[in-house]
Amino acid sequence: LFPLREQGLNYYAQELTQDEIKEFQSTREAKRRFLAAYSLMLDFYGIKLLDKSGNVARAPNWQERFQHLNESQHNYLRITRILKSLGELGYEAFKPPLVRLLLEESLCHATLPNMQHSALEYYVYTIRLPASRRRLLRYACQHYRPAHAFLWGPPPKRRGAGGGGGDSGGAGSSGIRAPAPTPEPQRKGEESAVSTAVSSRRVVTCQDSGGGEGKGCAVLSSKIAGLEGTLMMAGARGERNEYNEILPF
């Protein structure tokens, strides 16, 4: 239903080709079926597709489905694939509204607390446009609790780790290949250690510099822009960094 130009978990699935993408984008029926499949999956997750611009909201069955989604974390891998596939097939604009909703539900309403890790470390980084990523990261910065523990960017590559977020292949739509998910006990320990080290290493978070959330998030935006510029330059030179190979956006 959601093809990619990279190898997924299904070894027998064929990777999407550029010729197939061109054929898809010129075939009205193929696009209609793809959007129908997307709408069907959203309904399964308790989300409703509102319009042709990709805006989404809670569906009437959201309470039951969110509870299931929060407890069935294998679905988070599928959501990563869906987001990447949207970008591959010309629906990049559909991705930010979905990621924003998932961030809101996990960070603000605590209806999907188990999804915080996937939303912050995978979903945001499937989005190609730097400006869209920055807006989502600023939103997450404002609502993440505890605020002092908020860190942005994909986690460092772990030795021997495969591709995360539901894929064992390359970067796909995001340009950055996410690492394997961190086990929850290990992640909590790392967050505690990072929280202690933040002040001593002067890592910029939302409350640094004594400027409150607004000033801290402005600094965050500047730092994000600088990192993205560095990553894109490295990708143009074909270099590698600690996050894995950087591919063109």
Summary of the structure (lengths in Angstrom):
residues: 249
radius of gyration: 18.1
end to end distance: 23.5
largest distance: 57.3
contacts: 748
relative contact order: 0.11
helix: 58%
strand: 4%
